[in-house]
Amino acid sequence: MKSRTRFRPSSVNADASIDATPVMNMFVILIPFLVSMAAFSQLAVQRLALPGNEAAESAQTEDDAPLLVSVTRSEIVAMRGNRIIGTVERQAERQVERRVGSPADRPNETRTTAPDASAELSNELTPLLEEARQLFPRLDHVTLALADDVVCADVVTCFDVCRETGFVDVGVAEATQ
């Protein structure tokens, strides 16, 4: 016969213990990870507010239409809604060659530039925006639709002219051909 050994209940309970450190480490790592994933998943969601049926039925009124100024190399067009406020054919840029640096440094190097192109653009754009300001005195937003061939200096000039004529909010868009 086998002999049975009996342990005392107090000795069995004294030796048994649960180490909670790995579980705590898991929570220390898991909880910040789950919180950060919840925050980043909110960043990826775009919140859109679609108009109701009333907005779809009613057409856009003339008062709600934005002022759009389309600037290309050949013309400037100002319009609001379906109404064209004005059109200006831009003057052909005069190209002038001038020497760059001193002749001793670069004797044969020349650069082609347009003299006073920003002043010409300013003179062409200012009357259009002033006319729009007189027609729509409460309007303070203008959207510049710029063609791909418009140089950066012309973009800056357009912004300056818009601010000078009283349009404080200036937006930028790409002009369609």
C-alpha positions, 0 to 999 in steps of 0.5 A: 500500500502506498502511504499518503502524506498529508500536508498541513493546510497552513503550509500549503497556503503559505507557499502559494502566491501569485506574481501580479507583476507581468499582468501589471506590465501588460496593463501599463503597455496596453492601456496607453496603446489603446488610448493612442489608437482611439485618438489617431482613429479620430484624426482619420475621420472627416466630419461632414455636414451634408445640407438638408433637402431645403438647401438642395431645392433652393438655388444659390442666391447672388448674395451667397456667391463668392467673388472669383478672380481668375488670373492667367498670363493672358487675362484677368477675369473677375466674376461673382456667381454667373455674373462677370464683373470685368475682364482685362487683357494683360499686356504682353510682358516686355522682355529686356536683356540686361547684364548680370554682375560685373563684366569682369566676373561674367562677361557673356551672361545675360538674364531676361527679365520683365521690367515692372511686371508687378506694377503692371499687374497691380494697375490691371487688377486694382480697377477690377477689385475696386469695381467689385468693392463698389458693387458688393460693399459688404463682401470681404472674401475673394478667391484667386484662381491662378493658372499654372503659368502665373509666376510667384511674384504675380501671386504675391502682387495679387495678394497685395492688391486684394488687401489694399482694396479691402478684401481681408480674406483671400483664398487661392484656387487652381484656375481651370482652362 
